């Protein structure tokens, strides 16, 4: 695995794997022409420049990295802050987990409804 000197290097790897500066820059700044957006992104990833990405943009790049299978940014952050590398959640695994939780909640609601009906059936009319 590649080692990076700083977060900018790791994010540049993400950008490269996601199609390059123009492609990713246009995603970050859709209001700009692709070349201009690419130059802005290059400036943001250059520590000699004043331009910086905000935290939401960094997270967006991490999400793009996840989509293209490049975890350099996330791994750099984990390494620098003393965490193990996180395992990406596969969308199909997450969907299956949510479906299991949904089905379990339906069973719980069905059981609660049956208990309420049972209590109602035991009530004697006119006595409280």
C-alpha positions in Angstrom: 0.0 0.0 0.0 1.2 3.5 -0.9 2.2 5.8 1.9 1.4 9.4 1.6 3.2 12.4 3.2 0.0 14.4 3.7 -3.8 14.4 3.2 -3.4 16.4 0.0 -1.3 13.6 -1.5 -3.8 11.0 -0.5 -6.7 13.0 -1.9 -4.8 13.6 -5.1 -4.7 9.8 -5.5 -8.4 9.6 -5.0 -8.9 12.3 -7.6 -6.6 10.6 -10.1 -8.4 7.2 -9.7 -11.8 9.0 -10.0 -11.0 10.5 -13.4 -8.7 13.4 -12.8 -8.8 17.0 -11.8 -11.3 18.2 -14.4 -13.8 15.4 -13.8 -13.7 15.6 -10.0 -13.4 19.4 -10.0 -16.6 19.6 -12.1 -18.4 17.5 -9.5 -17.3 19.8 -6.7 -18.0 23.0 -8.5 -20.6 22.3 -11.2 -21.1 26.0 -11.8 -17.5 26.3 -13.2 -16.2 25.2 -16.6 -14.4 21.8 -16.1 -10.9 23.2 -16.8 -11.4 26.0 -14.2 -12.9 23.6 -11.7 -9.9 21.3 -12.2 -7.4 24.1 -11.7 -9.3 25.1 -8.5 -9.1 21.6 -7.2 -5.4 21.4 -8.1 -4.9 24.6 -6.1 -6.8 23.2 -3.1 -4.6 20.1 -3.1 -1.4 22.1 -3.3 -0.1 23.1 0.2 1.8 26.0 -1.4 -1.5 27.6 -2.3 -4.0 29.4 -0.2 -7.1 27.6 -1.5 -8.4 24.9 0.7 -11.2 22.3 0.5 -13.8 22.7 3.2 -14.7 19.7 5.4 -17.8 18.8 3.4 -15.7 18.8 0.2 -13.1 16.5 1.9 -15.9 14.1 2.9 -17.3 14.2 -0.6 -13.9 13.2 -2.0 -13.7 10.4 0.5 -17.2 9.2 -0.7 -16.0 9.4 -4.3 -12.9 7.4 -3.3 -15.2 4.8 -1.8 -17.2 4.6 -5.0 -14.1 4.1 -7.2 -12.4 1.7 -4.7 -9.7 4.1 -3.7 -9.4 4.4 0.1 -6.2 6.4 0.2 -7.8 9.4 1.8 -9.7 7.4 4.4 -6.6 5.3 5.2 -4.5 8.4 5.6 -6.9 9.9 8.1 -7.1 6.6 10.0 -3.3 6.3 10.1 -2.7 9.9 11.2 -5.3 9.7 14.0 -4.3 6.2 15.3 -7.2 4.1 14.0 -7.3 0.9 12.2 -8.3 1.1 8.5 -12.0 1.0 8.3 -13.7 -1.7 6.2 -16.0 -0.2 3.5 -19.6 -1.4 3.8 -20.8 -3.1 0.7 -24.1 -1.5 -0.4 -25.7 -4.9 -0.9 -24.6 -6.0 2.6 -26.0 -2.8 4.1 -29.3 -3.3 2.2 -29.5 -6.9 3.4 -28.9 -5.7 7.0 -31.6 -3.1 6.7 -34.1 -5.6 5.2 -33.4 -8.0 8.1 -34.0 -5.1 10.6 -37.2 -4.2 8.8 -38.6 -7.7 8.8 -37.7 -8.1 12.5 -39.6 -4.9 13.3 -42.6 -6.2 11.4 -42.5 -9.3 13.5 -42.3 -7.2 16.7 -45.2 -5.1 15.7 -47.3 -8.2 14.9 -46.5 -9.6 18.3 -47.4 -6.4 20.0 -50.7 -6.1 18.1 -51.6 -9.7 19.1 -50.9 -9.0 22.8 -53.0 -5.9 22.7 -55.9 -7.8 21.1 -55.5 -10.6 23.7 -55.7 -8.0 26.5 -58.8 -6.4 24.9 -60.5 -9.8 24.6 -60.0 -10.5 28.3 -61.5 -7.2 29.3 -65.0 -7.6 30.8 -67.4 -5.0 29.3 -68.6 -2.4 31.8 -65.9 -3.1 34.4 -62.8 -0.9 34.8 
